[in-house]
Amino acid sequence: MIHQWLTLLNKYASGKILILLFMALIPFNLLIFPAMQMELSRRALTSDAHMLDVQIGYTAEQALDEISQLGVQGKQWYRLITWTADLVYPALYSTFFALLLAFLLRVVSVTDSRFSLVPLVPFLMALMDYGENIAITVALSAFSQPSEGILALASVLSALKWACGIVILLFVVLLLFYLLFRMLKKMER
């Protein structure tokens, strides 16, 4: 099954598809999420309320504090964000980064089998993101104070999501530097 995923990624890893996916990500980062954050701040009990899943790390206590600042309307809005825009976004960014990694690995002709699974890391990141969203939804839906266990789970999933993101960015940067190095070497000849 993993081999089929990798074959599919390599089949669709093209410049045109990468550009289309990148263009689809821009509105989320520049318009949708900032507007939703502003609306969350407006609906919450305090104007400095923030979404948990954009924070790199948080403790159960910090999450409980953030949730308590939301109020009823803020919690409802946060759930709406989680199950609309934040439902689509992980699918988009994971597909973009998986195809980008597959594309770069193919362009730089990396054939080492140790790196063949790297394009699957973005899907692991999306899985962590969805898990965090579910945990946050459970916490937001609690009639009383959310359990520290569910908030700790959300925190761990958030940390794992961001760790995957760092790994992805490191690989992209390293592959781009390697590609640049090879191009400069060819120009010297």
Secondary structure, DSSP 8 states (H G I E B T S, - for coil): -HHHHHHHHHHH--HHHHHHHHHHHHHIIIIIHHHHHHHHHHHSSSTT---GGGSS---HHHHHHHHHTTHHHHHHHHHHHHTTHHHHHHHHHHHHHHHHHHHHHHHTT---GGGTTGGGHHHHHHHHHHHHHHHHHHHHH-SSS--HHHHHHHHHHHHHHHHHHHHHHHHHHHHHHHHHHHHHHHHH-
